[in-house]
Amino acid sequence: MAKETAELAHYAASCRYEDIPPDVIERAKQCIIDTIAAVVFGYHLPWSRIVVAFAQNMRRRQPWPMARSRTPSRWII
């Protein structure tokens, strides 16, 4: 498996934006926008609030420095 991992890493490291076909870039943008819209829409649903409460509880136990926003009192979650 190490060979495949190395090949994938080499491809990812050498891939340039200009090498990606325009239709693939457009589809990736659509997927990202769709994901953001789903997160925004679902944030206040009851089952989503359960996940948010769990994440906030975990944050209190062990802070995640990479999840902080630039404002110290605010978190991304």
C-alpha positions, 0 to 999 in steps of 0.5 A, spaced: 500 500 500 505 504 501 507 505 493 499 507 492 500 512 497 506 515 495 503 515 487 497 519 490 502 524 494 506 525 488 500 526 484 497 531 489 503 535 490 505 536 482 497 537 480 496 544 478 490 548 478 491 549 470 492 541 469 484 540 472 479 540 466 474 546 467 468 541 468 471 538 474 473 545 477 466 547 476 463 541 479 467 541 485 465 548 486 458 546 485 459 540 490 462 545 495 456 550 495 452 544 496 455 542 502 455 549 505 448 550 503 446 543 507 450 545 513 447 552 513 440 549 512 441 543 517 444 547 523 438 548 527 435 541 526 434 538 532 439 532 530 444 537 528 443 541 534 445 534 538 451 534 534 453 541 535 452 540 543 456 534 542 462 538 539 461 543 544 462 538 550 468 535 547 471 542 546 470 544 553 474 537 555 480 538 550 480 545 546 481 544 539 486 550 537 485 549 529 477 550 530 478 557 533 476 563 529 480 569 529 476 572 535 478 568 541 471 568 544 468 565 538 469 558 535 467 555 528 462 550 531 
